């Protein structure tokens, strides 16, 4: 059973989203306090949540 080939956008959209979230989190951590600290924690933590979700899925 063969799958149709994926487009470049389909392959890289999730990693690009995680990269943008990480950059937003890092910049927010550098430039501000208060709400920007919260934003940085949420943005940087989202990557860890995605990794945990992916690893918790059953393989197959």
N, CA, C and O atoms as a CHARMM CRD file, in Angstrom:
* protein
*
  240
    1    1 UNK  N      0.83900  -1.16100   0.00000 PROA 1      0.00000
    2    1 UNK  CA     0.00000   0.00000   0.00000 PROA 1      0.00000
    3    1 UNK  C      0.89500   1.23800   0.00000 PROA 1      0.00000
    4    1 UNK  O      1.68900   1.43300   0.92000 PROA 1      0.00000
    5    2 UNK  N      0.77000   2.05100  -1.00300 PROA 2      0.00000
    6    2 UNK  CA     1.62200   3.23500  -1.09800 PROA 2      0.00000
    7    2 UNK  C      0.81900   4.48500  -0.73700 PROA 2      0.00000
    8    2 UNK  O     -0.36900   4.59800  -1.03600 PROA 2      0.00000
    9    3 UNK  N      1.50000   5.39500  -0.09900 PROA 3      0.00000
   10    3 UNK  CA     0.89400   6.67100   0.26000 PROA 3      0.00000
   11    3 UNK  C      1.29200   7.71000  -0.77000 PROA 3      0.00000
   12    3 UNK  O      2.36500   7.62800  -1.36900 PROA 3      0.00000
   13    4 UNK  N      0.43600   8.67000  -0.96800 PROA 4      0.00000
   14    4 UNK  CA     0.78900   9.73500  -1.90600 PROA 4      0.00000
   15    4 UNK  C      1.89900  10.58800  -1.28800 PROA 4      0.00000
   16    4 UNK  O      1.94000  10.77800  -0.07200 PROA 4      0.00000
   17    5 UNK  N      2.77900  11.09000  -2.11800 PROA 5      0.00000
   18    5 UNK  CA     3.89000  11.88900  -1.57300 PROA 5      0.00000
   19    5 UNK  C      3.37200  13.17900  -0.93000 PROA 5      0.00000
   20    5 UNK  O      2.41000  13.79100  -1.39500 PROA 5      0.00000
   21    6 UNK  N      4.02700  13.55600   0.12600 PROA 6      0.00000
   22    6 UNK  CA     3.64600  14.76900   0.83800 PROA 6      0.00000
   23    6 UNK  C      4.32000  15.97800   0.21300 PROA 6      0.00000
   24    6 UNK  O      5.43200  15.89100  -0.30900 PROA 6      0.00000
   25    7 UNK  N      3.63500  17.09400   0.27500 PROA 7      0.00000
   26    7 UNK  CA     4.21600  18.33400  -0.21900 PROA 7      0.00000
   27    7 UNK  C      5.20100  18.88100   0.81200 PROA 7      0.00000
   28    7 UNK  O      5.22500  18.44900   1.96500 PROA 7      0.00000
   29    8 UNK  N      5.99600  19.82600   0.37600 PROA 8      0.00000
   30    8 UNK  CA     6.97800  20.44800   1.27300 PROA 8      0.00000
   31    8 UNK  C      6.28100  21.12500   2.45500 PROA 8      0.00000
   32    8 UNK  O      6.77500  21.06400   3.58100 PROA 8      0.00000
   33    9 UNK  N      5.14700  21.76500   2.20900 PROA 9      0.00000
   34    9 UNK  CA     4.40100  22.42500   3.27800 PROA 9      0.00000
   35    9 UNK  C      3.88100  21.40700   4.28600 PROA 9      0.00000
   36    9 UNK  O      3.92900  21.66400   5.48900 PROA 9      0.00000
   37   10 UNK  N      3.39100  20.26800   3.83300 PROA 10     0.00000
   38   10 UNK  CA     2.88200  19.24900   4.73300 PROA 10     0.00000
   39   10 UNK  C      3.98400  18.68700   5.62400 PROA 10     0.00000
   40   10 UNK  O      3.73200  18.33500   6.77700 PROA 10     0.00000
   41   11 UNK  N      5.17700  18.60200   5.10700 PROA 11     0.00000
   42   11 UNK  CA     6.29900  18.04900   5.87100 PROA 11     0.00000
   43   11 UNK  C      6.79700  19.04600   6.91900 PROA 11     0.00000
   44   11 UNK  O      7.09800  18.65600   8.04700 PROA 11     0.00000
   45   12 UNK  N      6.88500  20.31000   6.56000 PROA 12     0.00000
   46   12 UNK  CA     7.56700  21.28100   7.41600 PROA 12     0.00000
   47   12 UNK  C      6.65900  22.23200   8.18000 PROA 12     0.00000
   48   12 UNK  O      7.17100  23.10300   8.88300 PROA 12     0.00000
   49   13 UNK  N      5.33900  22.11400   8.08000 PROA 13     0.00000
   50   13 UNK  CA     4.48900  23.10000   8.76200 PROA 13     0.00000
   51   13 UNK  C      4.55800  22.96700  10.28300 PROA 13     0.00000
   52   13 UNK  O      4.61700  23.98500  10.97200 PROA 13     0.00000
   53   14 UNK  N      4.55300  21.76800  10.82400 PROA 14     0.00000
   54   14 UNK  CA     4.62600  21.61500  12.28600 PROA 14     0.00000
   55   14 UNK  C      5.98900  22.05700  12.83200 PROA 14     0.00000
   56   14 UNK  O      6.02400  22.79700  13.81500 PROA 14     0.00000
   57   15 UNK  N      7.11400  21.63400  12.23300 PROA 15     0.00000
   58   15 UNK  CA     8.39700  22.13600  12.73700 PROA 15     0.00000
   59   15 UNK  C      8.54400  23.65600  12.61900 PROA 15     0.00000
   60   15 UNK  O      9.14500  24.28800  13.48700 PROA 15     0.00000
   61   16 UNK  N      8.00200  24.24000  11.55700 PROA 16     0.00000
   62   16 UNK  CA     8.06700  25.69800  11.42000 PROA 16     0.00000
   63   16 UNK  C      7.24100  26.39000  12.49700 PROA 16     0.00000
   64   16 UNK  O      7.67100  27.40400  13.04700 PROA 16     0.00000
   65   17 UNK  N      6.07500  25.86300  12.80200 PROA 17     0.00000
   66   17 UNK  CA     5.24800  26.43200  13.85200 PROA 17     0.00000
   67   17 UNK  C      5.95700  26.35800  15.19900 PROA 17     0.00000
   68   17 UNK  O      5.94400  27.32300  15.96300 PROA 17     0.00000
   69   18 UNK  N      6.57300  25.22200  15.49200 PROA 18     0.00000
   70   18 UNK  CA     7.31100  25.08600  16.74900 PROA 18     0.00000
   71   18 UNK  C      8.51300  26.02800  16.79800 PROA 18     0.00000
   72   18 UNK  O      8.83000  26.57700  17.85400 PROA 18     0.00000
   73   19 UNK  N      9.17300  26.21500  15.67700 PROA 19     0.00000
   74   19 UNK  CA    10.31300  27.13600  15.62700 PROA 19     0.00000
   75   19 UNK  C      9.86700  28.57400  15.86900 PROA 19     0.00000
   76   19 UNK  O     10.52600  29.31700  16.59600 PROA 19     0.00000
   77   20 UNK  N      8.75100  28.96500  15.26200 PROA 20     0.00000
   78   20 UNK  CA     8.23400  30.32400  15.46000 PROA 20     0.00000
   79   20 UNK  C      7.80600  30.51700  16.91600 PROA 20     0.00000
   80   20 UNK  O      8.09700  31.55300  17.51300 PROA 20     0.00000
   81   21 UNK  N      7.11800  29.52500  17.49000 PROA 21     0.00000
   82   21 UNK  CA     6.73000  29.62900  18.90200 PROA 21     0.00000
   83   21 UNK  C      7.95300  29.73400  19.80600 PROA 21     0.00000
   84   21 UNK  O      7.94800  30.50500  20.76600 PROA 21     0.00000
   85   22 UNK  N      8.99000  28.97300  19.51100 PROA 22     0.00000
   86   22 UNK  CA    10.21600  29.03400  20.31400 PROA 22     0.00000
   87   22 UNK  C     10.88600  30.39600  20.19900 PROA 22     0.00000
   88   22 UNK  O     11.35100  30.94600  21.19800 PROA 22     0.00000
   89   23 UNK  N     10.93700  30.93800  18.99900 PROA 23     0.00000
   90   23 UNK  CA    11.54100  32.26600  18.82500 PROA 23     0.00000
   91   23 UNK  C     10.74400  33.33600  19.56200 PROA 23     0.00000
   92   23 UNK  O     11.32200  34.22700  20.18400 PROA 23     0.00000
   93   24 UNK  N      9.40700  33.24900  19.49200 PROA 24     0.00000
   94   24 UNK  CA     8.57200  34.20500  20.22600 PROA 24     0.00000
   95   24 UNK  C      8.83100  34.08400  21.72000 PROA 24     0.00000
   96   24 UNK  O      8.95200  35.09500  22.41100 PROA 24     0.00000
   97   25 UNK  N      8.91700  32.86700  22.22000 PROA 25     0.00000
   98   25 UNK  CA     9.18100  32.65500  23.63300 PROA 25     0.00000
   99   25 UNK  C     10.53000  33.18100  24.07000 PROA 25     0.00000
  100   25 UNK  O     10.64600  33.78600  25.13600 PROA 25     0.00000
  101   26 UNK  N     11.54400  32.95800  23.26400 PROA 26     0.00000
  102   26 UNK  CA    12.88300  33.44100  23.61800 PROA 26     0.00000
  103   26 UNK  C     12.96600  34.95800  23.59700 PROA 26     0.00000
  104   26 UNK  O     13.56000  35.56400  24.48800 PROA 26     0.00000
  105   27 UNK  N     12.37500  35.56500  22.59000 PROA 27     0.00000
  106   27 UNK  CA    12.39400  37.03200  22.51200 PROA 27     0.00000
  107   27 UNK  C     11.58700  37.63100  23.66100 PROA 27     0.00000
  108   27 UNK  O     12.01500  38.61100  24.27000 PROA 27     0.00000
  109   28 UNK  N     10.43300  37.05700  23.95800 PROA 28     0.00000
  110   28 UNK  CA     9.61500  37.56200  25.06100 PROA 28     0.00000
  111   28 UNK  C     10.36100  37.45600  26.38600 PROA 28     0.00000
  112   28 UNK  O     10.25000  38.34400  27.23100 PROA 28     0.00000
  113   29 UNK  N     11.11400  36.38700  26.57400 PROA 29     0.00000
  114   29 UNK  CA    11.87900  36.22200  27.81400 PROA 29     0.00000
  115   29 UNK  C     12.99200  37.25500  27.92300 PROA 29     0.00000
  116   29 UNK  O     13.34500  37.68600  29.02100 PROA 29     0.00000
  117   30 UNK  N     13.54000  37.64800  26.78300 PROA 30     0.00000
  118   30 UNK  CA    14.64700  38.61000  26.80600 PROA 30     0.00000
  119   30 UNK  C     14.19200  40.04900  27.00300 PROA 30     0.00000
  120   30 UNK  O     14.89000  40.83500  27.64400 PROA 30     0.00000
  121   31 UNK  N     13.03100  40.40200  26.46000 PROA 31     0.00000
  122   31 UNK  CA    12.68500  41.82900  26.42100 PROA 31     0.00000
  123   31 UNK  C     11.74400  42.29500  27.51800 PROA 31     0.00000
  124   31 UNK  O     11.56300  43.50200  27.68100 PROA 31     0.00000
  125   32 UNK  N     11.14100  41.39700  28.27200 PROA 32     0.00000
  126   32 UNK  CA    10.17500  41.92200  29.21900 PROA 32     0.00000
  127   32 UNK  C      9.96900  41.08000  30.45100 PROA 32     0.00000
  128   32 UNK  O     10.55200  40.00900  30.61900 PROA 32     0.00000
  129   33 UNK  N      9.10600  41.61100  31.31500 PROA 33     0.00000
  130   33 UNK  CA     8.71700  40.94800  32.55400 PROA 33     0.00000
  131   33 UNK  C      7.19700  40.89300  32.60700 PROA 33     0.00000
  132   33 UNK  O      6.51100  41.42900  31.73800 PROA 33     0.00000
  133   34 UNK  N      6.69100  40.24400  33.62800 PROA 34     0.00000
  134   34 UNK  CA     5.25000  40.18700  33.81800 PROA 34     0.00000
  135   34 UNK  C      4.57700  39.27500  32.81000 PROA 34     0.00000
  136   34 UNK  O      4.84900  38.07500  32.76800 PROA 34     0.00000
  137   35 UNK  N      3.69700  39.84500  31.99800 PROA 35     0.00000
  138   35 UNK  CA     2.96300  39.05100  31.00600 PROA 35     0.00000
  139   35 UNK  C      3.88600  38.44100  29.95000 PROA 35     0.00000
  140   35 UNK  O      3.60800  37.36400  29.42300 PROA 35     0.00000
  141   36 UNK  N      4.97300  39.12700  29.64900 PROA 36     0.00000
  142   36 UNK  CA     5.91100  38.56000  28.66900 PROA 36     0.00000
  143   36 UNK  C      6.60700  37.32000  29.22300 PROA 36     0.00000
  144   36 UNK  O      6.94900  36.41200  28.46700 PROA 36     0.00000
  145   37 UNK  N      6.81500  37.27700  30.52700 PROA 37     0.00000
  146   37 UNK  CA     7.35700  36.05800  31.12900 PROA 37     0.00000
  147   37 UNK  C      6.38100  34.89800  30.97000 PROA 37     0.00000
  148   37 UNK  O      6.78200  33.78000  30.64500 PROA 37     0.00000
  149   38 UNK  N      5.10700  35.16900  31.19900 PROA 38     0.00000
  150   38 UNK  CA     4.08700  34.14200  31.01500 PROA 38     0.00000
  151   38 UNK  C      4.03900  33.67700  29.56300 PROA 38     0.00000
  152   38 UNK  O      3.95800  32.48000  29.28800 PROA 38     0.00000
  153   39 UNK  N      4.09000  34.63100  28.64100 PROA 39     0.00000
  154   39 UNK  CA     4.10100  34.28700  27.21900 PROA 39     0.00000
  155   39 UNK  C      5.30600  33.42500  26.87500 PROA 39     0.00000
  156   39 UNK  O      5.18400  32.46500  26.11400 PROA 39     0.00000
  157   40 UNK  N      6.45500  33.75400  27.42200 PROA 40     0.00000
  158   40 UNK  CA     7.65600  32.97100  27.12200 PROA 40     0.00000
  159   40 UNK  C      7.53300  31.55200  27.66000 PROA 40     0.00000
  160   40 UNK  O      7.91600  30.60100  26.97800 PROA 40     0.00000
  161   41 UNK  N      7.00700  31.39100  28.86700 PROA 41     0.00000
  162   41 UNK  CA     6.82100  30.05400  29.42800 PROA 41     0.00000
  163   41 UNK  C      5.85500  29.23700  28.58700 PROA 41     0.00000
  164   41 UNK  O      6.10400  28.06300  28.31300 PROA 41     0.00000
  165   42 UNK  N      4.76100  29.84800  28.18000 PROA 42     0.00000
  166   42 UNK  CA     3.77100  29.12700  27.37400 PROA 42     0.00000
  167   42 UNK  C      4.33100  28.75200  26.00300 PROA 42     0.00000
  168   42 UNK  O      4.14000  27.62900  25.53600 PROA 42     0.00000
  169   43 UNK  N      5.01300  29.67900  25.37000 PROA 43     0.00000
  170   43 UNK  CA     5.54800  29.41700  24.04100 PROA 43     0.00000
  171   43 UNK  C      6.64000  28.34900  24.07300 PROA 43     0.00000
  172   43 UNK  O      6.66300  27.45600  23.22600 PROA 43     0.00000
  173   44 UNK  N      7.53600  28.44100  25.04300 PROA 44     0.00000
  174   44 UNK  CA     8.61500  27.45500  25.12600 PROA 44     0.00000
  175   44 UNK  C      8.10800  26.10900  25.63300 PROA 44     0.00000
  176   44 UNK  O      8.62500  25.06500  25.23500 PROA 44     0.00000
  177   45 UNK  N      7.11300  26.12100  26.49600 PROA 45     0.00000
  178   45 UNK  CA     6.54200  24.87600  27.00000 PROA 45     0.00000
  179   45 UNK  C      5.72300  24.13300  25.96500 PROA 45     0.00000
  180   45 UNK  O      5.55300  22.91800  26.06600 PROA 45     0.00000
  181   46 UNK  N      5.21300  24.84600  24.97000 PROA 46     0.00000
  182   46 UNK  CA     4.40800  24.18800  23.93800 PROA 46     0.00000
  183   46 UNK  C      5.22200  23.14000  23.18100 PROA 46     0.00000
  184   46 UNK  O      4.68800  22.10100  22.79300 PROA 46     0.00000
  185   47 UNK  N      6.48600  23.40400  22.97500 PROA 47     0.00000
  186   47 UNK  CA     7.34000  22.42600  22.29700 PROA 47     0.00000
  187   47 UNK  C      7.44900  21.14500  23.11900 PROA 47     0.00000
  188   47 UNK  O      7.38700  20.04500  22.57000 PROA 47     0.00000
  189   48 UNK  N      7.61000  21.28700  24.42100 PROA 48     0.00000
  190   48 UNK  CA     7.69300  20.10900  25.28500 PROA 48     0.00000
  191   48 UNK  C      6.37700  19.34000  25.30900 PROA 48     0.00000
  192   48 UNK  O      6.37700  18.10900  25.34700 PROA 48     0.00000
  193   49 UNK  N      5.26400  20.05300  25.28800 PROA 49     0.00000
  194   49 UNK  CA     3.96200  19.38500  25.25700 PROA 49     0.00000
  195   49 UNK  C      3.76400  18.59900  23.96200 PROA 49     0.00000
  196   49 UNK  O      3.21300  17.49900  23.98100 PROA 49     0.00000
  197   50 UNK  N      4.20600  19.15400  22.85200 PROA 50     0.00000
  198   50 UNK  CA     4.09000  18.45200  21.57000 PROA 50     0.00000
  199   50 UNK  C      4.95500  17.19700  21.57900 PROA 50     0.00000
  200   50 UNK  O      4.52900  16.15000  21.09000 PROA 50     0.00000
  201   51 UNK  N      6.15700  17.28800  22.12400 PROA 51     0.00000
  202   51 UNK  CA     7.03600  16.12200  22.20000 PROA 51     0.00000
  203   51 UNK  C      6.41700  15.04900  23.08000 PROA 51     0.00000
  204   51 UNK  O      6.41900  13.87200  22.71900 PROA 51     0.00000
  205   52 UNK  N      5.88700  15.44300  24.23100 PROA 52     0.00000
  206   52 UNK  CA     5.26300  14.45900  25.14600 PROA 52     0.00000
  207   52 UNK  C      4.03900  13.81700  24.49400 PROA 52     0.00000
  208   52 UNK  O      3.82600  12.61300  24.63000 PROA 52     0.00000
  209   53 UNK  N      3.24200  14.60500  23.79400 PROA 53     0.00000
  210   53 UNK  CA     2.06500  14.06700  23.11300 PROA 53     0.00000
  211   53 UNK  C      2.47500  13.06900  22.03700 PROA 53     0.00000
  212   53 UNK  O      1.87600  12.00100  21.91200 PROA 53     0.00000
  213   54 UNK  N      3.49500  13.41900  21.26400 PROA 54     0.00000
  214   54 UNK  CA     3.92800  12.53700  20.17700 PROA 54     0.00000
  215   54 UNK  C      4.48400  11.21900  20.72000 PROA 54     0.00000
  216   54 UNK  O      4.20800  10.15600  20.16200 PROA 54     0.00000
  217   55 UNK  N      5.26100  11.27900  21.80000 PROA 55     0.00000
  218   55 UNK  CA     5.84100  10.06700  22.37800 PROA 55     0.00000
  219   55 UNK  C      4.79400   9.20000  23.06200 PROA 55     0.00000
  220   55 UNK  O      4.97400   7.98700  23.17500 PROA 55     0.00000
  221   56 UNK  N      3.70100   9.80700  23.52100 PROA 56     0.00000
  222   56 UNK  CA     2.67600   9.02400  24.20900 PROA 56     0.00000
  223   56 UNK  C      1.75400   8.27200  23.25300 PROA 56     0.00000
  224   56 UNK  O      1.02600   7.37000  23.66700 PROA 56     0.00000
  225   57 UNK  N      1.78600   8.64700  21.96900 PROA 57     0.00000
  226   57 UNK  CA     0.94100   7.96600  20.99600 PROA 57     0.00000
  227   57 UNK  C      1.44800   6.55300  20.76600 PROA 57     0.00000
  228   57 UNK  O      2.65800   6.32400  20.75200 PROA 57     0.00000
  229   58 UNK  N      0.53800   5.60100  20.58600 PROA 58     0.00000
  230   58 UNK  CA     0.98700   4.25200  20.27100 PROA 58     0.00000
  231   58 UNK  C      1.59500   4.20500  18.86400 PROA 58     0.00000
  232   58 UNK  O      1.06700   4.80900  17.93000 PROA 58     0.00000
  233   59 UNK  N      2.68900   3.49400  18.73100 PROA 59     0.00000
  234   59 UNK  CA     3.32100   3.40900  17.40700 PROA 59     0.00000
  235   59 UNK  C      2.55800   2.39700  16.55400 PROA 59     0.00000
  236   59 UNK  O      1.97100   1.44100  17.06000 PROA 59     0.00000
  237   60 UNK  N      2.58600   2.63100  15.29000 PROA 60     0.00000
  238   60 UNK  CA     1.90300   1.66400  14.44000 PROA 60     0.00000
  239   60 UNK  C      1.29000   2.31500  13.32500 PROA 60     0.00000
  240   60 UNK  O      0.66400   1.65600  12.49300 PROA 60     0.00000
